[in-house]
Amino acid sequence: MWQRATEEQRRQLLAQIGIQLPNNKISYQPIQKIPSSEVKPIPKTVIDVEGWQMGDYQCAPTTREITEIEPTSRIYKWVDQQGKVHFTDKAPQQQRVADLSQKYTKKAQYFRLTVEQQGDSLPNWMKDKLTADTQKIFHIMTRNMPLADLRQVTLTIKVFDQLDQFSRYRSEVAPTLKTNSGFYNPRLNVAAVMRQRNDQTTYAVARHEATHVIIAGLFGFIPSWFTEGLAEYFEQMELLGQLAIIKPNRGWLRLLTRQQQQNQLMSLNQYLSFSGRTWYEQDLATMYATAWSIVYFLMERPDTQLVLSKYMKALSENKCKTIDAKIFFEENYPGGLKALDQQWQYWLGSVSIAAHRY
């Protein structure tokens, strides 16, 4: 999302949280670590960053037990006078029928998704595409999580084809935002997307915003690096049948490798020290790129995926508490935070970083 915004849009987003950028271009100088004594929590006011309204945000959005199943159609089996077997959703009169509804009812439901097309010119297949993309994101994100840690997430994706309709809805649910691409509201479990000139961009925006809503539903309060890193990660996903391919973000890679070559790359110890408002007060290109890279690195191998899943488990068990990522990685990553930092930096300097397949 940050990559696609113009300089003026970036300034508007930052101005909404009280940050004024100088008129000159962003300089990628080493970021000085803010002493912990100076780091202040997010104030109890509305802060809009990447479409996230923090003002009345609930640390644990409305979710359900996975055993709460949506009502489904009845399934009846019956045989006609010619001996032909039928399966229908309505029981015929004057026929002996077997009600198979209970047999085919799901025992658990992990996700409730509604895609609402707010316009007449949107193609019918767009709804199917967004549904398939979002369900795949949820599957990939939760595949290594124990069932006991899962909650049933509700998500509504609203896709608009008229800017005036999108703007009116944005004014109703996110009045301080100026974006014309997409935003999310975790209180309403809604991701709103304006159709772009290129439908691939529309899908990317939808995946990004939907990921935010899913994360909020599963984990409640989430660190900025984690929610932005996963949103940037799944924004790159391409679905080919049942196969999901997630390619590396070349723009973020170029930025980080350039900083690495110029000895300006932040250590993970320094990066993970920023949280809340202070996270967004830094050079946001660097912050988003680093968030994406940490997630991509951890999703590279099965063993590091398990570390990330363990972090998700800690978040799900402590929805209203802050999980210190530095302490977590020090205790749970083989070799601690220092080893993670060394291996991450070595990975950044690799000749080739392959796409992920699920």
C-alpha positions in Angstrom: 0.0 0.0 0.0 2.8 2.5 0.9 4.6 1.7 -2.3 1.6 2.6 -4.5 0.9 5.9 -2.7 2.1 9.1 -4.2 4.3 11.5 -2.3 1.3 13.7 -1.6 -0.8 10.8 -0.4 2.0 9.7 1.9 2.2 13.2 3.4 -1.6 13.2 3.9 -1.5 9.9 5.7 1.3 11.0 8.0 -0.3 14.4 8.6 -3.3 12.6 10.0 -1.2 11.2 12.8 0.6 14.4 13.5 3.7 13.8 11.5 5.0 16.4 9.1 7.5 15.5 6.4 10.1 18.0 5.2 9.7 19.1 1.6 12.9 17.4 0.5 13.2 13.8 -0.6 13.4 11.0 2.0 17.0 10.3 3.0 17.9 6.8 4.0 20.2 7.6 6.8 20.7 5.2 9.7 17.8 5.5 12.1 18.8 6.3 15.7 17.3 4.1 18.3 14.9 6.0 20.6 15.6 5.4 24.3 12.9 3.2 25.8 12.1 5.9 28.4 11.1 8.2 25.5 8.8 5.7 23.8 5.2 6.6 24.5 2.1 4.4 24.1 -0.4 5.2 21.4 -2.7 8.0 22.7 -6.4 7.4 23.1 -7.3 9.4 20.0 -8.2 8.3 16.5 -5.0 7.5 14.5 -5.4 6.4 10.9 -2.5 4.6 9.3 -3.0 2.3 6.3 -6.7 2.5 6.9 -6.6 1.2 10.5 -8.8 3.3 12.8 -7.2 2.9 16.2 -9.7 5.2 18.1 -12.4 2.7 19.1 -10.6 -0.5 18.2 -11.3 -3.5 20.3 -8.2 -5.5 21.2 -10.2 -8.7 20.4 -12.7 -8.1 17.6 -15.9 -10.0 17.5 -15.2 -13.6 16.7 -17.0 -17.0 17.3 -16.1 -20.5 18.4 -15.1 -22.6 15.4 -17.9 -25.0 16.3 -20.6 -22.3 15.5 -21.6 -23.4 12.1 -23.6 -21.3 9.6 -26.9 -22.8 8.7 -26.7 -24.8 5.4 -29.3 -26.2 3.0 -31.0 -29.5 3.9 -30.0 -32.6 2.0 -32.6 -35.3 1.2 -32.2 -38.6 -0.5 -35.2 -40.3 -2.1 -36.1 -42.8 -4.8 -38.7 -42.1 -7.5 -41.2 -44.6 -9.0 -38.6 -45.7 -11.6 -36.1 -46.6 -8.9 -33.8 -43.6 -9.6 -32.0 -42.1 -6.6 -32.2 -38.3 -6.1 -30.5 -35.9 -3.8 -32.3 -32.6 -3.3 -32.5 -29.7 -0.8 -36.3 -30.0 -0.5 -38.2 -33.1 0.5 -40.8 -34.2 -2.1 -44.3 -34.8 -1.0 -45.7 -38.3 -0.9 -42.3 -39.8 -1.0 -40.2 -41.7 1.6 -37.1 -39.6 2.2 -33.9 -39.9 4.2 -32.7 -36.6 5.7 -28.9 -36.6 5.3 -28.4 -33.0 6.5 -26.7 -33.9 9.8 -24.4 -36.4 8.1 -23.0 -33.7 5.8 -22.9 -30.8 8.2 -19.4 -29.5 8.9 -18.1 -30.1 12.4 -16.1 -26.8 12.4 -16.1 -23.5 10.5 -13.0 -21.3 10.7 -14.0 -18.5 8.4 -17.1 -16.5 7.4 -16.5 -14.5 4.3 -18.9 -12.2 2.4 -17.9 -10.3 -0.7 -20.3 -7.4 -1.5 -20.0 -5.8 -5.0 -21.0 -2.2 -4.6 -21.8 -1.4 -8.2 -23.3 -2.7 -11.4 -20.1 -2.8 -13.6 -18.1 -5.2 -11.5 -17.6 -8.6 -13.2 -19.2 -11.6 -11.6 -15.9 -13.5 -11.5 -14.3 -10.8 -9.3 -16.3 -12.0 -6.3 -15.1 -15.6 -6.9 -11.5 -14.5 -7.3 -11.6 -12.5 -4.1 -13.2 -15.3 -2.2 -10.6 -17.8 -3.4 -7.7 -15.4 -2.6 -9.0 -14.6 0.9 -9.7 -18.2 1.9 -6.2 -19.2 0.7 -4.6 -16.5 2.9 -6.5 -17.7 5.9 -5.4 -21.3 5.2 -1.7 -20.4 4.8 -1.7 -18.2 7.8 -3.3 -20.7 10.2 -2.1 -24.1 8.8 0.5 -24.6 11.6 -1.7 -23.3 14.4 -3.4 -25.7 16.9 -7.2 -25.8 16.6 -7.5 -24.7 20.2 -5.9 -21.4 19.3 -8.2 -20.6 16.3 -11.2 -18.4 16.4 -13.8 -18.1 13.7 -13.1 -14.9 11.8 -15.8 -12.9 10.1 -14.8 -10.8 7.1 -16.7 -8.6 4.7 -15.0 -7.3 1.6 -16.8 -4.4 -0.1 -15.7 -3.7 -3.6 -16.8 -0.3 -5.2 -16.7 0.7 -8.8 -17.8 4.3 -8.3 -15.4 6.7 -6.5 -18.3 8.7 -5.0 -19.9 5.6 -3.5 -16.5 4.6 -2.0 -15.9 8.1 -0.7 -19.3 8.2 1.0 -18.7 4.9 2.7 -15.2 5.9 3.7 -16.6 9.1 5.3 -19.1 7.0 7.3 -16.8 4.5 8.8 -13.3 6.1 8.5 -14.0 9.9 8.2 -10.4 11.0 8.7 -9.0 8.9 5.8 -8.2 10.3 2.4 -7.3 7.1 0.6 -8.9 6.2 -2.8 -7.6 2.7 -3.0 -8.6 0.7 0.1 -8.9 0.6 3.9 -9.9 -1.7 6.7 -11.9 -1.3 9.9 -11.3 -4.1 12.4 -14.2 -3.0 14.6 -16.6 -3.7 11.7 -14.5 -6.6 10.3 -14.7 -4.8 6.9 -12.1 -4.4 4.1 -13.3 -1.7 1.6 -11.7 -1.6 -1.8 -12.0 0.8 -4.7 -11.7 -0.9 -8.1 -8.5 0.2 -9.8 -7.8 0.6 -13.5 -5.9 -2.7 -13.4 -7.8 -5.5 -11.7 -4.6 -7.1 -10.6 -4.0 -4.0 -8.5 -7.5 -4.2 -7.1 -6.9 -7.8 -6.0 -3.6 -6.8 -4.4 -5.3 -4.0 -2.4 -8.0 -6.4 -1.4 -5.6 -9.1 -0.2 -3.6 -6.5 1.8 -6.7 -5.1 3.6 -8.3 -8.5 4.1 -5.1 -9.8 5.7 -5.3 -6.9 8.2 -8.9 -7.9 9.2 -8.0 -11.6 9.5 -5.0 -10.8 11.7 -7.1 -8.6 13.9 -9.8 -11.3 14.3 -7.3 -14.0 15.1 -4.9 -12.1 17.3 -6.5 -8.9 18.5 -3.8 -6.3 19.4 -0.9 -6.8 17.0 2.5 -5.2 16.6 2.9 -3.0 13.6 5.8 -4.9 12.1 3.8 -8.1 12.2 0.5 -6.9 10.7 2.1 -4.8 8.0 4.7 -7.5 7.2 2.0 -10.2 6.6 -0.2 -7.8 4.7 2.7 -6.9 2.4 3.5 -10.6 2.1 0.1 -11.7 1.0 -0.4 -8.7 -1.3 2.1 -10.4 -3.6 0.2 -13.7 -3.8 -1.0 -15.2 -7.1 -3.4 -18.1 -7.1 -3.2 -20.7 -9.9 -5.9 -23.3 -9.2 -5.1 -24.7 -5.8 -1.5 -23.5 -5.9 -0.6 -20.2 -4.3 2.7 -18.5 -5.4 4.0 -15.6 -3.4 6.9 -13.8 -5.1 9.4 -11.6 -3.3 8.8 -7.9 -3.4 11.7 -6.7 -5.6 11.2 -3.0 -4.6 11.6 -3.7 -0.9 14.5 -6.0 -1.6 16.3 -3.3 -3.6 15.8 -0.8 -0.9 17.1 -3.1 1.9 20.1 -4.4 -0.1 21.1 -0.8 -1.0 21.0 0.1 2.7 23.0 -3.0 3.5 25.7 -2.2 1.0 25.9 1.3 2.4 26.1 0.1 6.0 22.8 1.8 6.7 20.7 -1.3 7.4 19.0 -1.4 10.8 19.7 -4.4 13.0 16.6 -6.3 14.1 17.4 -5.4 17.7 17.0 -1.8 16.7 14.0 -2.3 14.4 12.0 -4.3 16.8 12.5 -1.6 19.5 9.9 0.6 17.6 6.3 0.1 18.4 3.0 1.9 18.2 3.2 5.5 17.2 7.0 5.5 17.1 7.0 2.8 14.4 5.1 5.1 12.1 7.3 8.1 12.9 10.3 6.5 11.2 11.1 6.3 7.4 8.0 4.3 6.5 9.5 2.9 3.3 12.2 1.3 5.5 9.7 0.2 8.1 7.4 -1.5 5.6 10.3 -3.1 3.7 11.8 -4.5 6.8 8.5 -5.8 8.1 7.9 -7.6 4.8 11.4 -9.0 4.8 11.2 -10.5 8.3 7.9 -12.3 7.4 9.3 -13.5 4.0 12.4 -14.8 5.7 10.5 -16.6 8.4 8.2 -18.2 5.8 11.2 -19.6 3.8 11.6 -22.9 5.7 9.4 -25.2 7.7 11.5 -24.7 10.9 11.3 -20.9 10.7 7.6 -21.2 9.8 7.1 -23.0 13.1 8.8 -20.1 15.0 6.4 -17.7 13.4 3.5 -19.9 14.2 4.7 -20.0 17.8 4.7 -16.2 17.8 1.1 -16.3 16.5 0.1 -18.6 19.3 1.6 -16.2 21.9 -0.4 -13.4 20.3 -3.7 -15.4 20.3 -3.2 -16.3 24.0 -2.5 -12.6 24.9 -4.9 -10.7 22.7 -4.9 -7.6 24.9 -1.2 -7.6 25.8 1.9 -6.5 24.0 4.3 -9.3 23.1 7.9 -8.1 23.0 9.2 -9.5 19.8 12.8 -9.1 20.8 12.3 -11.2 23.9 10.3 -13.7 22.0 12.9 -14.3 19.3 15.7 -14.3 21.9 13.9 -17.2 23.7 12.5 -19.1 20.7 14.7 -18.6 17.7 17.6 -21.0 17.6 20.6 -19.0 18.7 18.5 -16.1 19.8 17.8 -12.7 18.3 21.5 -12.2 17.3 21.4 -15.4 15.2 18.1 -14.3 13.6 19.6 -11.0 12.7 22.8 -12.6 11.2 20.8 -15.1 9.1 18.3 -12.5 8.0 21.1 -10.2 6.8 22.9 -13.1 5.0 19.5 -13.9 3.3 19.1 -10.3 2.2 22.5 -10.5 0.4 21.6 -13.8 -1.3 22.0 -13.9 -5.1 18.5 -15.3 -5.6 15.4 -15.4 -3.3 12.9 -17.9 -4.6 9.1 -17.5 -4.7 7.1 -19.4 -2.0 4.6 -22.1 -3.1 1.7 -23.4 -1.1 
